[in-house]
Amino acid sequence: MRTRWIVRMTSAAGPMALVCGLMAGTLFLPVLATAKVRVVATLPTLGSVAREIGGERVDVEVLAAPGEDPHFVDARPNLILSLNRADALVVNGLELEAGWLPPLLQSARNGKVQAGAPGFLDASSVVSRLDVPGGPVDRAQGDIHPGGNPHFLYEATSVARVAAAVADLLSRVDPAGAPIYATRGAALVARLDAVGRDAAARVAALPAPRRQVVAYHKSVAYLVRWLGLAEVATIEPRPGIPPDPGHVAKVLSTMKATGANVILQEVYYPRSTSETLARLTGARLVVLPGGAEFDKGESASDHVKEIADLVIRALGSE
């Protein structure tokens, strides 16, 4: 945490007050003031993690809104100013922000938060990645990420790992606060672990056929791993490619054959196809929030629990 000295002149009602002030040595007061660590997070859930761990020692800004597709965030000029002033930056990684963050970082000209700097954290570096391509990647395969699936913030275990890494990040940029960050980080990890165990146990109690789901985008792989679900189809034929009638017909056939009756998709994807499939099959459409409601003060653990509750309620419905 940075410090600064503020020189303050005492007010005096008259000569006697001035003399008294001089005698007391209070004409110029050295006041130790603390400046909060400025943390920028690309995504709302990452921002909630940083705020929970940093507490009163940090000011946190988030670049993307929960309802914004993180692949296509509007690179507004004010985001450059946020990055320019930052002491620490937490990014999702795995090229999720590749379409908008690099030019902002370049324009910010802040060496403290560039990749590889002590104030930079790529959250994906600490998670167990899924869907890592086994061969060459090209655009014909759709929106494939060479390093693996970037949507790990839908999994309690992954968010817990990110929380531990954020505690380490804050300790690097603000060593004086390291004990506080370690304590608050451990508490958040414990809450996330508890949420993760409880939700997984609730899903495990359901019969296997009830644990089948259809996804709109290839973005629920970590949620599927966490809750022990079976993803039987995706509405997009390839990641980022809008569904065509032929593929939708295949998904419909798969849903009828397997009995899968839950469709999962994020709030920022179009719903018309999902709603049509839900109507034709009697399935329940679960619209997942894009991230924690950071501006409303939602915690990361509450957000992860909300996701699990939404899915489990749909799976368990008669």
Secondary structure as a PSIPRED ss2 file (coil, helix, strand):
# PSIPRED VFORMAT (PSIPRED V4.0)

   1 M C   1.000  0.000  0.000
   2 R E   0.000  0.000  1.000
   3 T E   0.000  0.000  1.000
   4 R E   0.000  0.000  1.000
   5 W E   0.000  0.000  1.000
   6 I E   0.000  0.000  1.000
   7 V E   0.000  0.000  1.000
   8 R E   0.000  0.000  1.000
   9 M E   0.000  0.000  1.000
  10 T C   1.000  0.000  0.000
  11 S C   1.000  0.000  0.000
  12 A C   1.000  0.000  0.000
  13 A C   1.000  0.000  0.000
  14 G C   1.000  0.000  0.000
  15 P H   0.000  1.000  0.000
  16 M H   0.000  1.000  0.000
  17 A H   0.000  1.000  0.000
  18 L H   0.000  1.000  0.000
  19 V H   0.000  1.000  0.000
  20 C H   0.000  1.000  0.000
  21 G H   0.000  1.000  0.000
  22 L H   0.000  1.000  0.000
  23 M H   0.000  1.000  0.000
  24 A H   0.000  1.000  0.000
  25 G C   1.000  0.000  0.000
  26 T C   1.000  0.000  0.000
  27 L C   1.000  0.000  0.000
  28 F E   0.000  0.000  1.000
  29 L E   0.000  0.000  1.000
  30 P E   0.000  0.000  1.000
  31 V E   0.000  0.000  1.000
  32 L E   0.000  0.000  1.000
  33 A E   0.000  0.000  1.000
  34 T E   0.000  0.000  1.000
  35 A E   0.000  0.000  1.000
  36 K C   1.000  0.000  0.000
  37 V E   0.000  0.000  1.000
  38 R E   0.000  0.000  1.000
  39 V E   0.000  0.000  1.000
  40 V E   0.000  0.000  1.000
  41 A E   0.000  0.000  1.000
  42 T C   1.000  0.000  0.000
  43 L C   1.000  0.000  0.000
  44 P H   0.000  1.000  0.000
  45 T H   0.000  1.000  0.000
  46 L H   0.000  1.000  0.000
  47 G H   0.000  1.000  0.000
  48 S H   0.000  1.000  0.000
  49 V H   0.000  1.000  0.000
  50 A H   0.000  1.000  0.000
  51 R H   0.000  1.000  0.000
  52 E H   0.000  1.000  0.000
  53 I H   0.000  1.000  0.000
  54 G H   0.000  1.000  0.000
  55 G H   0.000  1.000  0.000
  56 E H   0.000  1.000  0.000
  57 R H   0.000  1.000  0.000
  58 V E   0.000  0.000  1.000
  59 D E   0.000  0.000  1.000
  60 V E   0.000  0.000  1.000
  61 E E   0.000  0.000  1.000
  62 V E   0.000  0.000  1.000
  63 L C   1.000  0.000  0.000
  64 A C   1.000  0.000  0.000
  65 A C   1.000  0.000  0.000
  66 P C   1.000  0.000  0.000
  67 G C   1.000  0.000  0.000
  68 E C   1.000  0.000  0.000
  69 D C   1.000  0.000  0.000
  70 P C   1.000  0.000  0.000
  71 H C   1.000  0.000  0.000
  72 F C   1.000  0.000  0.000
  73 V C   1.000  0.000  0.000
  74 D C   1.000  0.000  0.000
  75 A C   1.000  0.000  0.000
  76 R C   1.000  0.000  0.000
  77 P H   0.000  1.000  0.000
  78 N H   0.000  1.000  0.000
  79 L H   0.000  1.000  0.000
  80 I H   0.000  1.000  0.000
  81 L H   0.000  1.000  0.000
  82 S H   0.000  1.000  0.000
  83 L H   0.000  1.000  0.000
  84 N H   0.000  1.000  0.000
  85 R H   0.000  1.000  0.000
  86 A C   1.000  0.000  0.000
  87 D C   1.000  0.000  0.000
  88 A E   0.000  0.000  1.000
  89 L E   0.000  0.000  1.000
  90 V E   0.000  0.000  1.000
  91 V E   0.000  0.000  1.000
  92 N C   1.000  0.000  0.000
  93 G C   1.000  0.000  0.000
  94 L C   1.000  0.000  0.000
  95 E C   1.000  0.000  0.000
  96 L C   1.000  0.000  0.000
  97 E C   1.000  0.000  0.000
  98 A C   1.000  0.000  0.000
  99 G C   1.000  0.000  0.000
 100 W C   1.000  0.000  0.000
 101 L H   0.000  1.000  0.000
 102 P H   0.000  1.000  0.000
 103 P H   0.000  1.000  0.000
 104 L H   0.000  1.000  0.000
 105 L H   0.000  1.000  0.000
 106 Q H   0.000  1.000  0.000
 107 S H   0.000  1.000  0.000
 108 A H   0.000  1.000  0.000
 109 R C   1.000  0.000  0.000
 110 N C   1.000  0.000  0.000
 111 G H   0.000  1.000  0.000
 112 K H   0.000  1.000  0.000
 113 V H   0.000  1.000  0.000
 114 Q C   1.000  0.000  0.000
 115 A C   1.000  0.000  0.000
 116 G C   1.000  0.000  0.000
 117 A C   1.000  0.000  0.000
 118 P C   1.000  0.000  0.000
 119 G C   1.000  0.000  0.000
 120 F E   0.000  0.000  1.000
 121 L E   0.000  0.000  1.000
 122 D E   0.000  0.000  1.000
 123 A H   0.000  1.000  0.000
 124 S H   0.000  1.000  0.000
 125 S H   0.000  1.000  0.000
 126 V H   0.000  1.000  0.000
 127 V C   1.000  0.000  0.000
 128 S C   1.000  0.000  0.000
 129 R C   1.000  0.000  0.000
 130 L C   1.000  0.000  0.000
 131 D C   1.000  0.000  0.000
 132 V C   1.000  0.000  0.000
 133 P C   1.000  0.000  0.000
 134 G C   1.000  0.000  0.000
 135 G C   1.000  0.000  0.000
 136 P C   1.000  0.000  0.000
 137 V C   1.000  0.000  0.000
 138 D C   1.000  0.000  0.000
 139 R H   0.000  1.000  0.000
 140 A H   0.000  1.000  0.000
 141 Q H   0.000  1.000  0.000
 142 G C   1.000  0.000  0.000
 143 D C   1.000  0.000  0.000
 144 I C   1.000  0.000  0.000
 145 H C   1.000  0.000  0.000
 146 P C   1.000  0.000  0.000
 147 G C   1.000  0.000  0.000
 148 G C   1.000  0.000  0.000
 149 N C   1.000  0.000  0.000
 150 P C   1.000  0.000  0.000
 151 H C   1.000  0.000  0.000
 152 F H   0.000  1.000  0.000
 153 L H   0.000  1.000  0.000
 154 Y H   0.000  1.000  0.000
 155 E C   1.000  0.000  0.000
 156 A H   0.000  1.000  0.000
 157 T H   0.000  1.000  0.000
 158 S H   0.000  1.000  0.000
 159 V H   0.000  1.000  0.000
 160 A H   0.000  1.000  0.000
 161 R H   0.000  1.000  0.000
 162 V H   0.000  1.000  0.000
 163 A H   0.000  1.000  0.000
 164 A H   0.000  1.000  0.000
 165 A H   0.000  1.000  0.000
 166 V H   0.000  1.000  0.000
 167 A H   0.000  1.000  0.000
 168 D H   0.000  1.000  0.000
 169 L H   0.000  1.000  0.000
 170 L H   0.000  1.000  0.000
 171 S H   0.000  1.000  0.000
 172 R H   0.000  1.000  0.000
 173 V H   0.000  1.000  0.000
 174 D C   1.000  0.000  0.000
 175 P H   0.000  1.000  0.000
 176 A H   0.000  1.000  0.000
 177 G H   0.000  1.000  0.000
 178 A H   0.000  1.000  0.000
 179 P H   0.000  1.000  0.000
 180 I H   0.000  1.000  0.000
 181 Y H   0.000  1.000  0.000
 182 A H   0.000  1.000  0.000
 183 T H   0.000  1.000  0.000
 184 R H   0.000  1.000  0.000
 185 G H   0.000  1.000  0.000
 186 A H   0.000  1.000  0.000
 187 A H   0.000  1.000  0.000
 188 L H   0.000  1.000  0.000
 189 V H   0.000  1.000  0.000
 190 A H   0.000  1.000  0.000
 191 R H   0.000  1.000  0.000
 192 L H   0.000  1.000  0.000
 193 D H   0.000  1.000  0.000
 194 A H   0.000  1.000  0.000
 195 V H   0.000  1.000  0.000
 196 G H   0.000  1.000  0.000
 197 R H   0.000  1.000  0.000
 198 D H   0.000  1.000  0.000
 199 A H   0.000  1.000  0.000
 200 A H   0.000  1.000  0.000
 201 A H   0.000  1.000  0.000
 202 R H   0.000  1.000  0.000
 203 V H   0.000  1.000  0.000
 204 A H   0.000  1.000  0.000
 205 A C   1.000  0.000  0.000
 206 L C   1.000  0.000  0.000
 207 P C   1.000  0.000  0.000
 208 A H   0.000  1.000  0.000
 209 P H   0.000  1.000  0.000
 210 R H   0.000  1.000  0.000
 211 R H   0.000  1.000  0.000
 212 Q E   0.000  0.000  1.000
 213 V E   0.000  0.000  1.000
 214 V E   0.000  0.000  1.000
 215 A E   0.000  0.000  1.000
 216 Y C   1.000  0.000  0.000
 217 H C   1.000  0.000  0.000
 218 K C   1.000  0.000  0.000
 219 S C   1.000  0.000  0.000
 220 V C   1.000  0.000  0.000
 221 A H   0.000  1.000  0.000
 222 Y H   0.000  1.000  0.000
 223 L H   0.000  1.000  0.000
 224 V H   0.000  1.000  0.000
 225 R H   0.000  1.000  0.000
 226 W H   0.000  1.000  0.000
 227 L H   0.000  1.000  0.000
 228 G C   1.000  0.000  0.000
 229 L C   1.000  0.000  0.000
 230 A E   0.000  0.000  1.000
 231 E E   0.000  0.000  1.000
 232 V E   0.000  0.000  1.000
 233 A E   0.000  0.000  1.000
 234 T E   0.000  0.000  1.000
 235 I C   1.000  0.000  0.000
 236 E C   1.000  0.000  0.000
 237 P C   1.000  0.000  0.000
 238 R C   1.000  0.000  0.000
 239 P C   1.000  0.000  0.000
 240 G C   1.000  0.000  0.000
 241 I C   1.000  0.000  0.000
 242 P C   1.000  0.000  0.000
 243 P C   1.000  0.000  0.000
 244 D C   1.000  0.000  0.000
 245 P H   0.000  1.000  0.000
 246 G H   0.000  1.000  0.000
 247 H H   0.000  1.000  0.000
 248 V H   0.000  1.000  0.000
 249 A H   0.000  1.000  0.000
 250 K H   0.000  1.000  0.000
 251 V H   0.000  1.000  0.000
 252 L H   0.000  1.000  0.000
 253 S H   0.000  1.000  0.000
 254 T H   0.000  1.000  0.000
 255 M H   0.000  1.000  0.000
 256 K H   0.000  1.000  0.000
 257 A H   0.000  1.000  0.000
 258 T H   0.000  1.000  0.000
 259 G C   1.000  0.000  0.000
 260 A C   1.000  0.000  0.000
 261 N C   1.000  0.000  0.000
 262 V E   0.000  0.000  1.000
 263 I E   0.000  0.000  1.000
 264 L E   0.000  0.000  1.000
 265 Q E   0.000  0.000  1.000
 266 E E   0.000  0.000  1.000
 267 V C   1.000  0.000  0.000
 268 Y C   1.000  0.000  0.000
 269 Y C   1.000  0.000  0.000
 270 P C   1.000  0.000  0.000
 271 R C   1.000  0.000  0.000
 272 S H   0.000  1.000  0.000
 273 T H   0.000  1.000  0.000
 274 S H   0.000  1.000  0.000
 275 E H   0.000  1.000  0.000
 276 T H   0.000  1.000  0.000
 277 L H   0.000  1.000  0.000
 278 A H   0.000  1.000  0.000
 279 R H   0.000  1.000  0.000
 280 L H   0.000  1.000  0.000
 281 T H   0.000  1.000  0.000
 282 G C   1.000  0.000  0.000
 283 A C   1.000  0.000  0.000
 284 R E   0.000  0.000  1.000
 285 L E   0.000  0.000  1.000
 286 V E   0.000  0.000  1.000
 287 V E   0.000  0.000  1.000
 288 L E   0.000  0.000  1.000
 289 P C   1.000  0.000  0.000
 290 G C   1.000  0.000  0.000
 291 G C   1.000  0.000  0.000
 292 A C   1.000  0.000  0.000
 293 E C   1.000  0.000  0.000
 294 F H   0.000  1.000  0.000
 295 D H   0.000  1.000  0.000
 296 K H   0.000  1.000  0.000
 297 G C   1.000  0.000  0.000
 298 E C   1.000  0.000  0.000
 299 S C   1.000  0.000  0.000
 300 A H   0.000  1.000  0.000
 301 S H   0.000  1.000  0.000
 302 D H   0.000  1.000  0.000
 303 H H   0.000  1.000  0.000
 304 V H   0.000  1.000  0.000
 305 K H   0.000  1.000  0.000
 306 E H   0.000  1.000  0.000
 307 I H   0.000  1.000  0.000
 308 A H   0.000  1.000  0.000
 309 D H   0.000  1.000  0.000
 310 L H   0.000  1.000  0.000
 311 V H   0.000  1.000  0.000
 312 I H   0.000  1.000  0.000
 313 R H   0.000  1.000  0.000
 314 A H   0.000  1.000  0.000
 315 L H   0.000  1.000  0.000
 316 G H   0.000  1.000  0.000
 317 S C   1.000  0.000  0.000
 318 E C   1.000  0.000  0.000
